[in-house]
């Protein structure tokens, strides 16, 4: 008998609304066993709600991969991967070989992230259930990309919390070079797959880099929390007159320099600053500097609801200082990748930042991740990236 999770009376509403997360508090009892980590989920009356995979050591005990009848098997997962590949053929722009191929719940494959960098696929299986489902998703990926090297990045808090290995694995193909090259709208970038953040690059900011490129001509551009320097590369490609890249990590600045050089841009034109971003901003404000375009793209200040208040103070501080640096007519692209902070709350934080900066600003537009990061309307929590384009009149 397959493992079956029987829910408590009245605890099936979210799953009937196609939300794939099942928490332990909703489960009344378990029946059967599961050598492959799969499970059926049934309501209190015994009706089948769906099928998914277990994370038995997590409060989020299962994620559903299907609703209603029908098995979760190789052909089923293969069809979902095929649909994900077809979507990227529609939405990924020309001259772009770096993009998100599978976006977890957004592509109906909970817990699975797959990024493509040219001939390399980088996978994150964020839960035990997703890990146990590897015999289903890996053959499907290899069927569409038979010559690709496949690497699984495992240094994730979610995996550590479930007692899973955090050592990276090579699932297919040859040993990778230290930097993996790819294209983004004709610009050349290098992904640090081995030691970089996320899967090696912030692919979710692609459309916002396009925005910076389009607005950069003749402007002095300050890129805070620059990491790989991609916003700066886009700014110089768009004709920026001056560029400063600021990051606390010297290896990140080295990667930024390599990305400039990969595009034939003179890195000697760039001010590379290894410094704490908050301290650097305060120094620039004290010096009376003015910039025409500032990008603030910090790491996630809030990963849980308990972090929100502290995170909002951080976002307000960094953007208050950035607003003070804007020349008249200057632009600020203020970003947040903190999932627990809603866009409406982030807008309130930016309003407070402008008040404390004693500088009015205009909201020109709101942005997020590209269409290769689809969000399921059933799982609005998947919409995490916010980017607001502001202007000082």
C-alpha positions as CSV (number, residue, x, y, z in Angstrom):
1,X,0.0,0.0,0.0
2,X,1.5,3.4,-1.0
3,X,2.0,5.9,1.8
4,X,-1.1,7.9,2.3
5,X,-1.5,11.1,4.3
6,X,-5.1,11.5,5.7
7,X,-6.0,15.1,6.5
8,X,-7.9,16.4,9.4
9,X,-11.5,17.5,8.8
10,X,-11.6,20.9,7.4
11,X,-7.9,21.1,6.5
12,X,-8.2,20.4,2.8
13,X,-9.2,23.9,1.6
14,X,-5.8,25.1,0.4
15,X,-5.1,21.9,-1.5
16,X,-8.5,22.0,-3.1
17,X,-7.4,25.5,-4.3
18,X,-4.3,23.9,-5.8
19,X,-1.8,25.2,-3.3
20,X,0.9,22.5,-3.2
21,X,2.2,22.9,0.3
22,X,1.0,20.5,3.1
23,X,2.0,21.2,6.7
24,X,2.2,18.6,9.4
25,X,-0.6,20.2,11.4
26,X,-3.1,19.4,8.7
27,X,-2.3,15.6,8.8
28,X,-4.4,13.4,11.0
29,X,-2.6,10.1,10.3
30,X,-0.4,8.2,7.9
31,X,-1.0,4.8,6.3
32,X,1.3,2.6,4.3
33,X,5.0,3.1,3.4
34,X,6.9,4.9,0.7
35,X,10.3,3.6,-0.4
36,X,10.6,6.3,-3.1
37,X,9.4,9.3,-1.0
38,X,6.1,9.7,-2.8
39,X,2.7,10.0,-1.1
40,X,-1.0,10.2,-1.8
41,X,-2.9,13.0,0.0
42,X,-6.6,12.3,0.9
43,X,-9.2,14.3,2.7
44,X,-10.8,13.1,6.0
45,X,-13.4,11.1,4.0
46,X,-10.8,9.3,2.0
47,X,-11.2,11.2,-1.3
48,X,-7.9,11.6,-3.3
49,X,-6.7,15.2,-3.4
50,X,-3.4,14.7,-5.2
51,X,0.1,13.1,-5.1
52,X,3.5,14.5,-4.2
53,X,6.7,13.9,-2.4
54,X,7.6,13.9,1.3
55,X,9.9,16.0,3.4
56,X,9.4,14.0,6.6
57,X,11.7,16.0,8.8
58,X,10.2,19.3,7.8
59,X,7.1,21.1,9.1
60,X,6.2,21.4,5.4
61,X,5.8,17.7,5.2
62,X,4.8,17.3,1.6
63,X,4.6,19.2,-1.7
64,X,2.0,18.1,-4.2
65,X,3.1,17.6,-7.8
66,X,-0.4,16.7,-9.1
67,X,-4.0,17.3,-8.1
68,X,-6.7,14.7,-8.6
69,X,-6.3,11.4,-10.3
70,X,-3.3,10.3,-12.4
71,X,0.2,9.0,-11.4
72,X,3.2,11.2,-10.8
73,X,5.6,9.2,-13.0
74,X,8.3,9.7,-15.7
75,X,5.8,10.5,-18.5
76,X,3.9,13.0,-16.3
77,X,7.0,14.8,-15.2
78,X,8.4,14.7,-18.8
79,X,5.3,16.6,-20.0
80,X,5.7,19.3,-17.4
81,X,9.4,19.7,-18.3
82,X,8.4,19.9,-22.0
83,X,6.0,22.7,-21.2
84,X,8.6,24.5,-19.2
85,X,11.1,24.3,-22.1
86,X,8.4,25.5,-24.6
87,X,7.7,28.5,-22.4
88,X,11.3,29.6,-22.5
89,X,11.4,29.3,-26.2
90,X,8.6,31.9,-26.3
91,X,9.8,34.3,-23.7
92,X,13.7,34.2,-23.6
93,X,15.0,37.2,-25.7
94,X,17.3,36.7,-28.6
95,X,21.1,36.3,-28.1
96,X,20.4,34.9,-24.6
97,X,21.7,31.6,-23.4
98,X,21.4,32.2,-19.7
99,X,17.9,31.9,-18.2
100,X,15.8,30.0,-15.7
101,X,14.5,26.7,-17.2
102,X,12.4,25.4,-14.3
103,X,11.0,27.7,-11.6
104,X,9.7,25.3,-8.9
105,X,6.1,25.9,-8.1
106,X,5.8,28.4,-11.0
107,X,6.4,25.4,-13.3
108,X,4.4,22.9,-11.2
109,X,7.6,21.2,-10.0
110,X,7.8,22.2,-6.3
111,X,11.2,22.5,-4.8
112,X,13.1,22.2,-8.2
113,X,15.1,25.0,-9.7
114,X,17.0,24.6,-13.0
115,X,19.1,27.4,-14.5
116,X,20.7,27.2,-17.9
117,X,24.1,28.7,-18.7
118,X,24.8,27.8,-22.3
119,X,25.8,24.2,-22.3
120,X,25.5,23.8,-18.5
121,X,22.4,23.1,-16.4
122,X,22.6,24.0,-12.7
123,X,20.0,22.3,-10.5
124,X,18.8,23.1,-7.0
125,X,16.7,20.4,-5.3
126,X,15.7,22.3,-2.2
127,X,13.8,19.5,-0.3
128,X,14.1,15.8,0.4
129,X,11.1,15.1,-1.7
130,X,12.5,16.9,-4.7
131,X,15.8,15.0,-4.2
132,X,13.9,11.6,-4.0
133,X,12.1,12.6,-7.3
134,X,15.5,12.9,-9.2
135,X,14.8,9.6,-11.2
136,X,11.8,11.5,-12.7
137,X,13.1,15.0,-13.4
138,X,16.8,14.2,-14.4
139,X,16.0,12.0,-17.4
140,X,13.5,14.5,-18.6
141,X,16.1,17.3,-18.5
142,X,18.7,15.2,-20.2
143,X,16.2,14.3,-23.0
144,X,15.9,17.9,-23.9
145,X,19.6,18.8,-23.3
146,X,21.5,15.6,-24.0
147,X,24.9,17.3,-24.4
148,X,24.6,19.5,-21.3
149,X,26.7,19.1,-18.2
150,X,24.3,18.9,-15.2
151,X,25.5,20.2,-11.8
152,X,23.4,20.1,-8.6
153,X,24.1,22.9,-6.1
154,X,23.3,21.7,-2.6
155,X,24.6,24.3,-0.2
156,X,21.1,25.4,0.8
157,X,19.6,26.1,4.3
158,X,16.5,24.1,3.4
159,X,18.6,21.0,2.6
160,X,20.6,21.4,5.8
161,X,17.5,21.7,7.8
162,X,16.2,18.4,6.4
163,X,19.5,16.6,7.0
164,X,20.4,16.4,3.3
165,X,23.9,16.6,1.9
166,X,25.1,20.1,1.2
167,X,28.0,19.1,-1.1
168,X,27.6,19.9,-4.8
169,X,27.2,17.0,-7.2
170,X,27.9,16.5,-10.9
171,X,25.0,14.6,-12.3
172,X,26.0,14.5,-16.0
173,X,28.7,15.7,-18.4
174,X,32.3,16.9,-18.0
175,X,34.0,18.8,-15.2
176,X,33.1,22.5,-15.5
177,X,35.5,25.4,-16.0
178,X,35.8,27.8,-13.1
179,X,33.6,30.3,-15.0
180,X,30.8,29.2,-17.3
181,X,30.2,31.7,-20.1
182,X,26.7,32.6,-21.4
183,X,24.9,35.4,-23.3
184,X,22.3,37.9,-22.2
185,X,20.9,40.0,-25.0
186,X,24.3,39.8,-26.7
187,X,26.3,40.8,-23.6
188,X,28.7,38.2,-22.4
189,X,28.7,37.1,-18.8
190,X,30.5,34.5,-16.6
191,X,28.6,32.4,-14.0
192,X,30.5,31.3,-11.0
193,X,28.8,28.0,-10.7
194,X,31.3,26.5,-8.2
195,X,31.4,29.3,-5.5
196,X,28.9,32.0,-6.6
197,X,25.6,33.0,-5.1
198,X,22.4,31.2,-6.1
199,X,23.3,29.0,-9.1
200,X,26.1,31.3,-10.1
201,X,24.4,34.4,-11.3
202,X,21.3,36.6,-10.7
203,X,19.3,35.6,-13.8
204,X,16.1,37.0,-12.3
205,X,17.4,40.6,-12.8
206,X,17.7,40.3,-16.6
207,X,14.8,42.6,-17.5
208,X,15.9,45.2,-14.9
209,X,19.4,45.2,-16.4
210,X,17.8,45.9,-19.7
211,X,16.0,48.8,-18.1
212,X,19.4,50.2,-16.8
213,X,21.0,49.7,-20.2
214,X,18.2,51.7,-21.8
215,X,18.5,54.6,-19.3
216,X,22.2,54.8,-18.8
217,X,23.4,56.9,-21.7
218,X,25.5,59.9,-20.5
219,X,24.7,59.1,-16.8
220,X,26.9,58.6,-13.8
221,X,26.0,55.2,-12.5
222,X,26.5,53.9,-9.0
223,X,25.9,50.1,-8.6
224,X,25.6,49.1,-4.9
225,X,25.8,45.5,-3.8
226,X,27.2,44.9,-7.3
227,X,28.2,41.2,-6.9
228,X,29.1,40.1,-10.5
229,X,28.8,43.7,-11.8
230,X,26.1,42.8,-14.3
231,X,24.1,46.0,-13.8
232,X,27.4,47.9,-14.4
233,X,28.2,46.0,-17.5
234,X,24.7,46.8,-18.8
235,X,25.2,50.5,-17.9
236,X,28.4,50.8,-19.8
237,X,26.9,49.0,-22.8
238,X,24.1,51.6,-22.7
239,X,26.6,54.5,-22.7
240,X,27.2,55.5,-19.1
241,X,29.7,58.2,-18.6
242,X,31.0,57.0,-15.2
243,X,30.6,53.8,-13.3
244,X,31.3,52.7,-9.7
245,X,30.8,49.0,-8.6
246,X,30.6,48.6,-4.8
247,X,30.5,45.2,-3.0
248,X,31.9,44.0,0.2
249,X,33.4,40.9,-1.5
250,X,36.7,41.3,-3.4
251,X,36.2,38.0,-5.3
252,X,32.8,39.4,-6.5
253,X,34.6,42.5,-7.7
254,X,37.1,40.3,-9.5
255,X,34.2,38.5,-11.2
256,X,32.8,41.9,-12.1
257,X,36.1,42.9,-13.7
258,X,36.1,39.7,-15.7
259,X,32.6,40.4,-17.0
260,X,33.6,43.9,-18.1
261,X,36.6,42.5,-19.9
262,X,34.5,39.7,-21.5
263,X,32.5,42.5,-23.2
264,X,35.5,44.5,-24.4
265,X,34.8,47.2,-21.8
266,X,37.8,49.0,-20.3
267,X,37.8,48.0,-16.7
268,X,40.1,50.9,-16.0
269,X,37.1,53.2,-16.5
270,X,35.4,51.5,-13.6
271,X,35.7,52.4,-9.9
272,X,35.8,49.1,-8.1
273,X,35.2,49.6,-4.3
274,X,35.5,46.8,-1.8
275,X,33.4,48.2,1.1
276,X,30.3,47.7,3.2
277,X,27.6,49.2,1.1
278,X,26.0,51.2,4.0
279,X,29.3,52.7,5.0
280,X,30.2,53.5,1.5
281,X,26.9,55.3,0.9
282,X,27.3,57.3,4.1
283,X,30.8,58.3,3.0
284,X,29.5,59.4,-0.4
285,X,26.6,61.4,1.1
286,X,29.0,63.1,3.5
287,X,31.3,64.0,0.6
288,X,28.3,65.6,-1.3
289,X,28.5,63.3,-4.3
290,X,25.8,63.2,-6.9
291,X,24.9,60.4,-9.3
292,X,22.5,60.2,-12.1
293,X,21.5,56.5,-11.7
294,X,21.8,54.5,-8.6
295,X,21.1,50.7,-8.3
296,X,20.5,49.2,-4.8
297,X,20.2,45.4,-5.1
298,X,21.1,44.0,-1.7
299,X,20.9,40.3,-0.7
300,X,17.6,39.2,0.9
301,X,17.3,41.0,4.2
302,X,14.2,38.9,5.1
303,X,14.0,35.2,4.6
304,X,11.3,34.6,7.2
305,X,8.3,36.6,8.5
306,X,10.2,37.2,11.7
307,X,12.9,39.1,9.8
308,X,10.5,41.6,8.2
309,X,10.7,44.5,10.6
310,X,14.5,44.4,10.8
311,X,14.7,44.1,7.0
312,X,12.5,47.1,6.4
313,X,14.8,49.2,8.5
314,X,17.7,48.0,6.4
315,X,15.9,48.8,3.1
316,X,14.8,52.2,4.4
317,X,18.4,53.1,5.4
318,X,20.1,52.0,2.2
319,X,17.5,53.8,0.0
320,X,17.4,56.9,2.1
321,X,21.1,57.3,1.5
322,X,20.8,56.5,-2.2
323,X,18.0,59.1,-2.6
324,X,20.3,61.7,-1.0
325,X,22.9,60.9,-3.7
326,X,20.5,61.6,-6.7
327,X,21.2,64.6,-8.8
328,X,18.1,66.4,-10.1
329,X,16.5,64.2,-12.6
330,X,18.4,61.2,-11.2
331,X,17.0,57.7,-11.2
332,X,17.1,55.1,-8.4
333,X,16.4,51.4,-9.2
334,X,15.6,50.1,-5.7
335,X,15.4,46.3,-5.5
336,X,14.3,43.7,-2.9
337,X,14.5,39.9,-3.3
338,X,12.9,39.3,0.2
339,X,9.9,37.1,-0.4
340,X,8.2,37.9,2.9
341,X,8.1,41.7,2.0
342,X,5.1,42.4,-0.2
343,X,5.4,45.0,-3.0
344,X,3.0,47.3,-1.2
345,X,5.2,47.2,1.9
346,X,8.3,47.8,-0.1
347,X,6.7,50.9,-1.6
348,X,5.9,52.1,1.9
349,X,9.5,51.6,2.9
350,X,10.6,53.7,-0.1
351,X,8.1,56.4,0.8
352,X,9.6,56.5,4.3
353,X,13.1,56.6,2.9
354,X,12.2,59.6,0.8
355,X,10.7,61.4,3.7
356,X,13.7,60.9,5.9
357,X,15.9,62.0,3.0
358,X,13.8,65.1,2.8
359,X,13.7,64.6,-1.0
360,X,10.5,63.9,-3.0
361,X,10.7,61.2,-5.6
362,X,8.4,60.0,-8.3
363,X,7.6,56.3,-8.9
364,X,8.0,55.7,-12.6
365,X,7.5,52.0,-12.8
366,X,7.4,48.6,-11.0
367,X,9.3,45.6,-12.2
368,X,10.1,42.0,-11.1
369,X,11.7,38.9,-12.5
370,X,11.5,38.0,-16.2
371,X,8.9,35.7,-17.7
372,X,11.3,32.8,-17.4
373,X,10.5,33.0,-13.6
374,X,6.7,32.4,-13.9
375,X,4.6,32.7,-10.7
376,X,1.7,30.4,-10.2
377,X,-1.5,32.2,-9.2
378,X,-2.1,29.3,-6.9
379,X,1.2,30.1,-5.1
380,X,1.6,33.9,-4.9
381,X,4.5,33.3,-2.5
382,X,6.6,32.6,-5.5
383,X,6.7,36.3,-6.5
384,X,9.7,37.5,-4.5
385,X,11.6,40.1,-6.6
386,X,10.6,43.7,-6.6
387,X,12.3,46.5,-8.5
388,X,10.9,50.1,-8.3
389,X,12.3,52.7,-10.7
390,X,12.2,56.1,-8.9
391,X,13.1,59.6,-10.1
392,X,14.2,62.7,-8.2
393,X,12.3,65.7,-9.9
